[in-house]
Amino acid sequence: MSQTDKIQWITLEQASEISGASVAILQDTIRKYKDNRHTLNTYEDNGELYLDKTQIINLFPSSASALEKEKIPGTLFRWFDDLRRAYETSLNTMFKRVEAVKDEHRLDLAESYDQRLKELENSYQSRIDELKSAHQSQVSTLTNHLNKLEKDSLFYQQQIVTQQQTLSQLNSRYDAVIIALKDKKPQLEKDITPSTKPSALAVDETDNSELTTKTESQSEETAQQEENATSLTPVEVVEQTKENQIKVSDVLKQAYSEREQKNYQAAVELFEQAALLGSNKAMGALGRSYFIGEGVDKNIEKAIAFLHLASEYGFEPAKAKVEQVSDKYPTEYSHGIELAKSYSIQIKINQVENLAS
């Protein structure tokens, strides 16, 4: 008979009845001593687990003796104590792992937060710098625009003052011309105050009586004559007197001679004199001198003004030049056109004075 056959095998239920321990306690005990056959031996047959009855009685004494029964609680307490320590160890290990994962996540969140905060700070700072740059650019643009407006305003104020002074001179000098014309022979003079369209009209005795009447009412007649004088086209004014053309021609020849001799300052003075007497070539030459600064300080506005006048007075080469500079110097062109109006009035005054002389 084998050793196995000598063992009296019992089921879990039977072992629970003999030992007084529950099936769960018996199962934990089996797991505890699964590698120790000397303490608790088991085997399985057709899915049914069998235990050694003798070993179960030794582990869980069922004797009626009080001393034997006292061993049962002690064994249970030791088993529960071992089980408690195992659970505590497992829980402590689990808590440590949880704490480690929590600390790791906390560090990751802190690093992510710091990185995101720096990115936002850099983004906002970059945006602030862009806004500052755009604001400064707008301020600079507006400042330049205001400076330009102030400059234009000052220029036009000066032009208004100049034109007012010129008109005042025209009023006073026109009265002298009217008086001078009264004493001249009618057939030798041309009427410089055309009614609607400029034309040469002989002054007869009736005209003299009308001029006398106009002299007596100077305020009304001065305004009318001023309008008539300024309505003359440049070419019509130039053709009014041969004596004036001869004088201008002499001055222009002398100006060209001075320029050939490189006396540029003297040439500019003569060109200006001839230009203000109505010479379109002198106007063109004077505009050139102001453009390149030859014999005079360079002044684009004055150069454009005299070139514009030369073009208005029929000097063809000046027309092409004016068209070129209008795109290249838009601001100076605008000022030069206004300046040309003042020079045009001065030219007409000089021509009227030459007629009276």
C-alpha positions as a Markdown table, in Angstrom:
| # | Residue | x | y | z |
|---|---|---|---|---|
| 1 | Met | 0.0 | 0.0 | 0.0 |
| 2 | Ser | 1.5 | 3.4 | -1.0 |
| 3 | Gln | 2.0 | 6.4 | 1.1 |
| 4 | Thr | -0.8 | 8.2 | -0.7 |
| 5 | Asp | -3.2 | 5.4 | -0.1 |
| 6 | Lys | -2.5 | 5.7 | 3.7 |
| 7 | Ile | -3.6 | 9.4 | 3.7 |
| 8 | Gln | -7.2 | 10.0 | 4.5 |
| 9 | Trp | -8.4 | 12.6 | 2.0 |
| 10 | Ile | -11.3 | 14.9 | 2.7 |
| 11 | Thr | -13.0 | 17.6 | 0.7 |
| 12 | Leu | -13.0 | 21.3 | 1.5 |
| 13 | Glu | -16.5 | 21.1 | 3.0 |
| 14 | Gln | -15.5 | 18.2 | 5.2 |
| 15 | Ala | -12.3 | 20.0 | 6.2 |
| 16 | Ser | -14.4 | 23.1 | 7.1 |
| 17 | Glu | -16.6 | 20.9 | 9.3 |
| 18 | Ile | -13.7 | 19.2 | 11.0 |
| 19 | Ser | -11.6 | 22.3 | 11.6 |
| 20 | Gly | -14.4 | 24.9 | 12.1 |
| 21 | Ala | -12.6 | 27.2 | 9.6 |
| 22 | Ser | -14.5 | 28.6 | 6.6 |
| 23 | Val | -13.8 | 27.5 | 3.1 |
| 24 | Ala | -12.2 | 30.9 | 2.3 |
| 25 | Ile | -9.7 | 30.5 | 5.2 |
| 26 | Leu | -8.9 | 27.0 | 4.1 |
| 27 | Gln | -8.3 | 28.2 | 0.5 |
| 28 | Asp | -5.9 | 30.9 | 1.8 |
| 29 | Thr | -4.2 | 28.3 | 3.9 |
| 30 | Ile | -3.8 | 26.0 | 0.9 |
| 31 | Arg | -2.2 | 28.8 | -1.1 |
| 32 | Lys | 0.1 | 29.6 | 1.8 |
| 33 | Tyr | 1.4 | 26.0 | 2.1 |
| 34 | Lys | 1.2 | 25.0 | -1.5 |
| 35 | Asp | 5.0 | 24.5 | -1.6 |
| 36 | Asn | 5.2 | 22.8 | 1.8 |
| 37 | Arg | 3.8 | 19.3 | 1.4 |
| 38 | His | 4.8 | 18.4 | 4.9 |
| 39 | Thr | 2.5 | 20.9 | 6.5 |
| 40 | Leu | -0.4 | 20.6 | 4.1 |
| 41 | Asn | -0.8 | 18.1 | 1.3 |
| 42 | Thr | -3.5 | 18.3 | -1.4 |
| 43 | Tyr | -4.5 | 16.8 | -4.7 |
| 44 | Glu | -7.2 | 17.4 | -7.3 |
| 45 | Asp | -9.4 | 14.8 | -8.9 |
| 46 | Asn | -12.0 | 15.6 | -11.6 |
| 47 | Gly | -12.0 | 19.3 | -10.5 |
| 48 | Glu | -12.5 | 18.4 | -6.8 |
| 49 | Leu | -9.8 | 19.4 | -4.3 |
| 50 | Tyr | -8.9 | 17.0 | -1.5 |
| 51 | Leu | -6.9 | 17.7 | 1.6 |
| 52 | Asp | -5.0 | 15.5 | 4.1 |
| 53 | Lys | -7.3 | 15.1 | 7.1 |
| 54 | Thr | -4.5 | 14.6 | 9.6 |
| 55 | Gln | -2.7 | 17.8 | 8.5 |
| 56 | Ile | -6.0 | 19.8 | 8.6 |
| 57 | Ile | -6.5 | 18.5 | 12.2 |
| 58 | Asn | -3.0 | 19.6 | 13.0 |
| 59 | Leu | -3.5 | 23.0 | 11.5 |
| 60 | Phe | -7.0 | 23.4 | 12.9 |
| 61 | Pro | -7.3 | 21.1 | 16.0 |
| 62 | Ser | -11.0 | 20.0 | 16.5 |
| 63 | Ser | -10.4 | 18.2 | 19.9 |
| 64 | Ala | -12.8 | 18.8 | 22.7 |
| 65 | Ser | -9.9 | 19.7 | 24.9 |
| 66 | Ala | -9.9 | 23.3 | 25.9 |
| 67 | Leu | -6.1 | 23.4 | 25.5 |
| 68 | Glu | -6.4 | 22.1 | 21.9 |
| 69 | Lys | -9.2 | 24.5 | 21.1 |
| 70 | Glu | -7.1 | 27.5 | 22.2 |
| 71 | Lys | -4.7 | 26.7 | 19.4 |
| 72 | Ile | -7.3 | 27.5 | 16.7 |
| 73 | Pro | -7.7 | 31.3 | 17.5 |
| 74 | Gly | -3.9 | 31.6 | 17.7 |
| 75 | Thr | -3.5 | 30.1 | 14.3 |
| 76 | Leu | -6.2 | 32.2 | 12.9 |
| 77 | Phe | -4.8 | 35.4 | 14.4 |
| 78 | Arg | -1.4 | 34.6 | 13.0 |
| 79 | Trp | -2.9 | 33.9 | 9.6 |
| 80 | Phe | -4.9 | 37.2 | 9.7 |
| 81 | Asp | -1.8 | 39.0 | 10.9 |
| 82 | Asp | 0.2 | 37.7 | 8.0 |
| 83 | Leu | -2.6 | 38.5 | 5.6 |
| 84 | Arg | -2.8 | 42.1 | 7.1 |
| 85 | Arg | 0.9 | 42.7 | 6.7 |
| 86 | Ala | 0.7 | 41.4 | 3.1 |
| 87 | Tyr | -2.1 | 43.8 | 2.3 |
| 88 | Glu | -0.4 | 46.7 | 4.0 |
| 89 | Thr | 2.8 | 46.0 | 2.1 |
| 90 | Ser | 0.8 | 45.8 | -1.1 |
| 91 | Leu | -1.1 | 49.0 | -0.3 |
| 92 | Asn | 2.1 | 50.9 | 0.7 |
| 93 | Thr | 3.7 | 49.8 | -2.6 |
| 94 | Met | 0.6 | 50.9 | -4.5 |
| 95 | Phe | 0.5 | 54.3 | -2.6 |
| 96 | Lys | 4.2 | 54.9 | -3.3 |
| 97 | Arg | 3.6 | 54.2 | -7.0 |
| 98 | Val | 0.6 | 56.5 | -7.0 |
| 99 | Glu | 2.6 | 59.2 | -5.3 |
| 100 | Ala | 5.4 | 58.8 | -7.8 |
| 101 | Val | 3.0 | 59.0 | -10.7 |
| 102 | Lys | 1.3 | 62.0 | -9.2 |
| 103 | Asp | 4.7 | 63.8 | -8.6 |
| 104 | Glu | 5.7 | 62.9 | -12.2 |
| 105 | His | 2.4 | 64.3 | -13.6 |
| 106 | Arg | 2.8 | 67.4 | -11.3 |
| 107 | Leu | 6.2 | 68.1 | -12.7 |
| 108 | Asp | 5.0 | 67.6 | -16.3 |
| 109 | Leu | 2.1 | 69.9 | -15.7 |
| 110 | Ala | 4.4 | 72.5 | -14.1 |
| 111 | Glu | 6.9 | 72.3 | -17.0 |
| 112 | Ser | 4.1 | 72.5 | -19.5 |
| 113 | Tyr | 2.5 | 75.5 | -17.7 |
| 114 | Asp | 5.9 | 77.3 | -17.6 |
| 115 | Gln | 6.6 | 76.6 | -21.2 |
| 116 | Arg | 3.1 | 77.8 | -22.3 |
| 117 | Leu | 3.4 | 80.9 | -20.2 |
| 118 | Lys | 6.7 | 81.8 | -21.8 |
| 119 | Glu | 5.2 | 81.2 | -25.2 |
| 120 | Leu | 2.3 | 83.5 | -24.4 |
| 121 | Glu | 4.6 | 86.2 | -23.0 |
| 122 | Asn | 6.8 | 86.0 | -26.1 |
| 123 | Ser | 3.7 | 86.2 | -28.3 |
| 124 | Tyr | 2.2 | 89.1 | -26.5 |
| 125 | Gln | 5.5 | 90.9 | -26.4 |
| 126 | Ser | 6.0 | 90.4 | -30.1 |
| 127 | Arg | 2.5 | 91.7 | -30.7 |
| 128 | Ile | 3.1 | 94.7 | -28.4 |
| 129 | Asp | 6.3 | 95.5 | -30.3 |
| 130 | Glu | 4.5 | 95.3 | -33.6 |
| 131 | Leu | 1.8 | 97.6 | -32.4 |
| 132 | Lys | 4.4 | 100.1 | -31.1 |
| 133 | Ser | 6.2 | 100.0 | -34.4 |
| 134 | Ala | 3.0 | 100.5 | -36.3 |
| 135 | His | 2.0 | 103.4 | -34.0 |
| 136 | Gln | 5.4 | 105.1 | -34.4 |
| 137 | Ser | 5.1 | 104.7 | -38.2 |
| 138 | Gln | 1.7 | 106.2 | -38.2 |
| 139 | Val | 2.8 | 109.1 | -36.0 |
| 140 | Ser | 5.8 | 109.7 | -38.2 |
| 141 | Thr | 3.6 | 109.6 | -41.3 |
| 142 | Leu | 1.1 | 112.0 | -39.8 |
| 143 | Thr | 3.8 | 114.3 | -38.5 |
| 144 | Asn | 5.3 | 114.5 | -42.0 |
| 145 | His | 1.9 | 115.1 | -43.5 |
| 146 | Leu | 1.3 | 117.9 | -41.0 |
| 147 | Asn | 4.7 | 119.4 | -41.7 |
| 148 | Lys | 3.9 | 119.3 | -45.4 |
| 149 | Leu | 0.5 | 120.9 | -44.8 |
| 150 | Glu | 2.1 | 123.6 | -42.7 |
| 151 | Lys | 4.7 | 124.2 | -45.4 |
| 152 | Asp | 2.0 | 124.4 | -48.1 |
| 153 | Ser | -0.1 | 126.7 | -45.9 |
| 154 | Leu | 2.9 | 129.0 | -45.4 |
| 155 | Phe | 3.7 | 128.9 | -49.1 |
| 156 | Tyr | 0.1 | 129.8 | -50.1 |
| 157 | Gln | 0.0 | 132.6 | -47.4 |
| 158 | Gln | 3.1 | 134.0 | -48.9 |
| 159 | Gln | 1.7 | 133.8 | -52.4 |
| 160 | Ile | -1.5 | 135.5 | -51.2 |
| 161 | Val | 0.5 | 138.3 | -49.7 |
| 162 | Thr | 2.6 | 138.6 | -52.8 |
| 163 | Gln | -0.4 | 138.7 | -55.1 |
| 164 | Gln | -2.1 | 141.2 | -52.9 |
| 165 | Gln | 1.0 | 143.4 | -53.1 |
| 166 | Thr | 1.2 | 142.9 | -56.8 |
| 167 | Leu | -2.5 | 143.7 | -57.3 |
| 168 | Ser | -2.0 | 146.8 | -55.2 |
| 169 | Gln | 0.9 | 147.9 | -57.4 |
| 170 | Leu | -1.2 | 147.1 | -60.5 |
| 171 | Asn | -4.0 | 149.3 | -59.2 |
| 172 | Ser | -1.7 | 152.3 | -58.5 |
| 173 | Arg | 0.3 | 151.9 | -61.7 |
| 174 | Tyr | -2.7 | 151.5 | -63.9 |
| 175 | Asp | -4.0 | 154.8 | -62.8 |
| 176 | Ala | -0.7 | 156.4 | -63.9 |
| 177 | Val | -1.0 | 154.5 | -67.2 |
| 178 | Ile | -4.5 | 155.9 | -67.8 |
| 179 | Ile | -3.4 | 159.4 | -67.1 |
| 180 | Ala | -0.4 | 159.0 | -69.4 |
| 181 | Leu | -2.5 | 157.6 | -72.2 |
| 182 | Lys | -4.8 | 160.7 | -72.1 |
| 183 | Asp | -1.9 | 162.9 | -73.2 |
| 184 | Lys | -0.7 | 160.7 | -76.1 |
| 185 | Lys | -1.9 | 160.8 | -79.7 |
| 186 | Pro | -4.6 | 158.2 | -80.2 |
| 187 | Gln | -3.3 | 156.9 | -83.6 |
| 188 | Leu | 0.1 | 156.0 | -82.1 |
| 189 | Glu | -1.3 | 153.7 | -79.3 |
| 190 | Lys | -3.2 | 150.5 | -78.9 |
| 191 | Asp | -5.9 | 149.9 | -76.3 |
| 192 | Ile | -4.5 | 147.5 | -73.7 |
| 193 | Thr | -7.8 | 146.9 | -72.1 |
| 194 | Pro | -9.9 | 144.8 | -74.5 |
| 195 | Ser | -13.5 | 144.4 | -73.7 |
| 196 | Thr | -14.1 | 140.7 | -74.4 |
| 197 | Lys | -11.4 | 139.5 | -76.8 |
| 198 | Pro | -8.1 | 141.3 | -77.0 |
| 199 | Ser | -7.7 | 143.3 | -80.2 |
| 200 | Ala | -5.9 | 146.5 | -81.3 |
| 201 | Leu | -8.3 | 149.4 | -81.2 |
| 202 | Ala | -7.4 | 153.0 | -82.2 |
| 203 | Val | -8.0 | 155.6 | -79.5 |
| 204 | Asp | -9.9 | 158.6 | -80.8 |
| 205 | Glu | -11.3 | 161.7 | -79.3 |
| 206 | Thr | -14.3 | 159.8 | -78.0 |
| 207 | Asp | -12.0 | 157.4 | -76.2 |
| 208 | Asn | -10.2 | 160.3 | -74.5 |
| 209 | Ser | -13.5 | 161.5 | -73.1 |
| 210 | Glu | -14.3 | 158.0 | -71.9 |
| 211 | Leu | -10.9 | 157.7 | -70.3 |
| 212 | Thr | -11.4 | 161.0 | -68.5 |
| 213 | Thr | -14.7 | 159.8 | -67.2 |
| 214 | Lys | -13.0 | 156.6 | -66.0 |
| 215 | Thr | -10.3 | 158.5 | -64.2 |
| 216 | Glu | -12.9 | 160.4 | -62.2 |
| 217 | Ser | -14.4 | 157.1 | -61.0 |
| 218 | Gln | -11.1 | 155.3 | -60.2 |
| 219 | Ser | -12.5 | 152.7 | -57.8 |
| 220 | Glu | -14.9 | 151.1 | -60.2 |
| 221 | Glu | -12.7 | 151.5 | -63.3 |
| 222 | Thr | -9.6 | 150.1 | -61.5 |
| 223 | Ala | -11.4 | 146.9 | -60.7 |
| 224 | Gln | -12.6 | 146.6 | -64.3 |
| 225 | Gln | -9.2 | 147.4 | -65.8 |
| 226 | Glu | -7.5 | 144.9 | -63.5 |
| 227 | Glu | -9.9 | 142.1 | -64.7 |
| 228 | Asn | -9.2 | 143.1 | -68.4 |
| 229 | Ala | -5.4 | 143.2 | -67.9 |
| 230 | Thr | -5.3 | 139.8 | -66.2 |
| 231 | Ser | -7.5 | 138.3 | -69.0 |
| 232 | Leu | -4.9 | 139.0 | -71.6 |
| 233 | Thr | -3.2 | 135.8 | -72.9 |
| 234 | Pro | 0.6 | 135.8 | -72.7 |
| 235 | Val | 1.1 | 135.8 | -76.5 |
| 236 | Glu | -1.3 | 138.8 | -77.0 |
| 237 | Val | 0.5 | 140.8 | -74.4 |
| 238 | Val | 3.9 | 140.2 | -76.0 |
| 239 | Glu | 2.6 | 141.3 | -79.4 |
| 240 | Gln | 1.3 | 144.6 | -78.2 |
| 241 | Thr | 4.4 | 146.7 | -78.9 |
| 242 | Lys | 7.3 | 146.4 | -81.2 |
| 243 | Glu | 9.4 | 148.8 | -79.1 |
| 244 | Asn | 9.2 | 146.3 | -76.2 |
| 245 | Gln | 10.2 | 143.4 | -78.4 |
| 246 | Ile | 13.3 | 145.3 | -79.6 |
| 247 | Lys | 14.3 | 146.0 | -76.0 |
| 248 | Val | 13.8 | 142.4 | -74.9 |
| 249 | Ser | 15.7 | 141.1 | -77.8 |
| 250 | Asp | 18.7 | 143.3 | -76.9 |
| 251 | Val | 18.6 | 142.1 | -73.3 |
| 252 | Leu | 18.3 | 138.5 | -74.3 |
| 253 | Lys | 21.3 | 138.7 | -76.7 |
| 254 | Gln | 23.4 | 140.3 | -73.9 |
| 255 | Ala | 22.3 | 137.5 | -71.5 |
| 256 | Tyr | 23.3 | 134.7 | -74.0 |
| 257 | Ser | 26.7 | 136.5 | -74.4 |
| 258 | Glu | 27.3 | 136.6 | -70.7 |
| 259 | Arg | 26.4 | 132.9 | -70.4 |
| 260 | Glu | 28.9 | 132.0 | -73.2 |
| 261 | Gln | 31.5 | 133.9 | -71.3 |
| 262 | Lys | 30.6 | 131.9 | -68.2 |
| 263 | Asn | 29.4 | 135.0 | -66.3 |
| 264 | Tyr | 26.5 | 133.0 | -65.1 |
| 265 | Gln | 25.3 | 135.4 | -62.4 |
| 266 | Ala | 25.1 | 138.3 | -64.8 |
| 267 | Ala | 23.4 | 136.1 | -67.3 |
| 268 | Val | 20.8 | 135.1 | -64.8 |
| 269 | Glu | 20.1 | 138.7 | -64.0 |
| 270 | Leu | 19.7 | 139.6 | -67.6 |
| 271 | Phe | 17.5 | 136.5 | -68.3 |
| 272 | Glu | 15.3 | 137.4 | -65.4 |
| 273 | Gln | 15.0 | 141.0 | -66.7 |
| 274 | Ala | 14.0 | 139.8 | -70.2 |
| 275 | Ala | 11.7 | 137.1 | -68.8 |
| 276 | Leu | 9.8 | 139.7 | -66.7 |
| 277 | Leu | 9.5 | 141.8 | -69.9 |
| 278 | Gly | 7.7 | 138.8 | -71.6 |
| 279 | Ser | 10.5 | 136.9 | -73.5 |
| 280 | Asn | 9.6 | 133.2 | -73.6 |
| 281 | Lys | 13.1 | 132.2 | -74.4 |
| 282 | Ala | 14.4 | 134.1 | -71.4 |
| 283 | Met | 11.8 | 132.3 | -69.3 |
| 284 | Gly | 13.0 | 128.9 | -70.5 |
| 285 | Ala | 16.7 | 129.8 | -70.0 |
| 286 | Leu | 15.9 | 131.2 | -66.5 |
| 287 | Gly | 14.0 | 128.0 | -65.6 |
| 288 | Arg | 17.1 | 125.9 | -66.7 |
| 289 | Ser | 19.4 | 128.0 | -64.5 |
| 290 | Tyr | 17.2 | 127.5 | -61.5 |
| 291 | Phe | 17.0 | 123.7 | -62.2 |
| 292 | Ile | 20.8 | 123.2 | -62.4 |
| 293 | Gly | 21.7 | 126.0 | -60.0 |
| 294 | Glu | 23.8 | 127.9 | -62.6 |
| 295 | Gly | 24.5 | 131.4 | -61.5 |
| 296 | Val | 21.8 | 131.2 | -58.8 |
| 297 | Asp | 20.8 | 128.9 | -56.0 |
| 298 | Lys | 19.0 | 125.8 | -57.1 |
| 299 | Asn | 15.2 | 126.2 | -56.8 |
| 300 | Ile | 12.9 | 123.7 | -58.3 |
| 301 | Glu | 9.7 | 125.7 | -57.6 |
| 302 | Lys | 11.0 | 128.8 | -59.4 |
| 303 | Ala | 12.4 | 126.6 | -62.2 |
| 304 | Ile | 9.0 | 125.1 | -62.8 |
| 305 | Ala | 7.3 | 128.5 | -62.5 |
| 306 | Phe | 9.4 | 130.0 | -65.3 |
| 307 | Leu | 9.2 | 126.9 | -67.5 |
| 308 | His | 5.4 | 126.9 | -67.1 |
| 309 | Leu | 5.4 | 130.6 | -68.1 |
| 310 | Ala | 7.7 | 129.9 | -71.1 |
| 311 | Ser | 5.3 | 127.2 | -72.2 |
| 312 | Glu | 2.3 | 129.5 | -71.8 |
| 313 | Tyr | 4.1 | 132.1 | -73.8 |
| 314 | Gly | 4.6 | 129.7 | -76.7 |
| 315 | Phe | 8.1 | 128.3 | -76.1 |
| 316 | Glu | 7.7 | 124.7 | -77.4 |
| 317 | Pro | 10.8 | 123.1 | -75.7 |
| 318 | Ala | 9.5 | 124.2 | -72.3 |
| 319 | Lys | 6.2 | 122.3 | -72.7 |
| 320 | Ala | 7.9 | 118.9 | -72.8 |
| 321 | Lys | 10.1 | 119.7 | -69.8 |
| 322 | Val | 7.1 | 120.8 | -67.8 |
| 323 | Glu | 5.3 | 117.5 | -68.5 |
| 324 | Gln | 8.4 | 115.6 | -67.3 |
| 325 | Val | 8.8 | 117.5 | -64.0 |
| 326 | Ser | 5.1 | 117.4 | -63.1 |
| 327 | Asp | 5.4 | 113.7 | -62.3 |
| 328 | Lys | 8.8 | 113.8 | -60.7 |
| 329 | Tyr | 8.2 | 116.8 | -58.5 |
| 330 | Pro | 4.4 | 116.9 | -57.7 |
| 331 | Thr | 4.6 | 119.2 | -54.7 |
| 332 | Glu | 7.1 | 121.6 | -56.2 |
| 333 | Tyr | 5.0 | 121.6 | -59.4 |
| 334 | Ser | 1.9 | 122.6 | -57.5 |
| 335 | His | 3.9 | 125.4 | -55.8 |
| 336 | Gly | 5.6 | 126.4 | -59.0 |
| 337 | Ile | 2.2 | 126.9 | -60.8 |
| 338 | Glu | 1.0 | 129.2 | -58.1 |
| 339 | Leu | 4.3 | 131.1 | -58.2 |
| 340 | Ala | 3.9 | 131.4 | -62.0 |
| 341 | Lys | 0.7 | 133.3 | -61.5 |
| 342 | Ser | 2.5 | 136.0 | -59.5 |
| 343 | Tyr | 5.2 | 136.3 | -62.1 |
| 344 | Ser | 2.6 | 136.5 | -64.8 |
| 345 | Ile | 1.0 | 139.5 | -63.1 |
| 346 | Gln | 4.4 | 141.1 | -62.7 |
| 347 | Ile | 5.1 | 140.6 | -66.4 |
| 348 | Lys | 1.8 | 142.3 | -67.3 |
| 349 | Ile | 2.6 | 145.2 | -65.0 |
| 350 | Asn | 6.0 | 145.6 | -66.6 |
| 351 | Gln | 4.5 | 145.5 | -70.1 |
| 352 | Val | 1.9 | 148.1 | -69.2 |
| 353 | Glu | 4.6 | 150.4 | -67.8 |
| 354 | Asn | 6.6 | 150.0 | -71.0 |
| 355 | Leu | 3.5 | 151.0 | -73.0 |
| 356 | Ala | 3.2 | 154.1 | -70.8 |
| 357 | Ser | 6.8 | 155.1 | -71.2 |
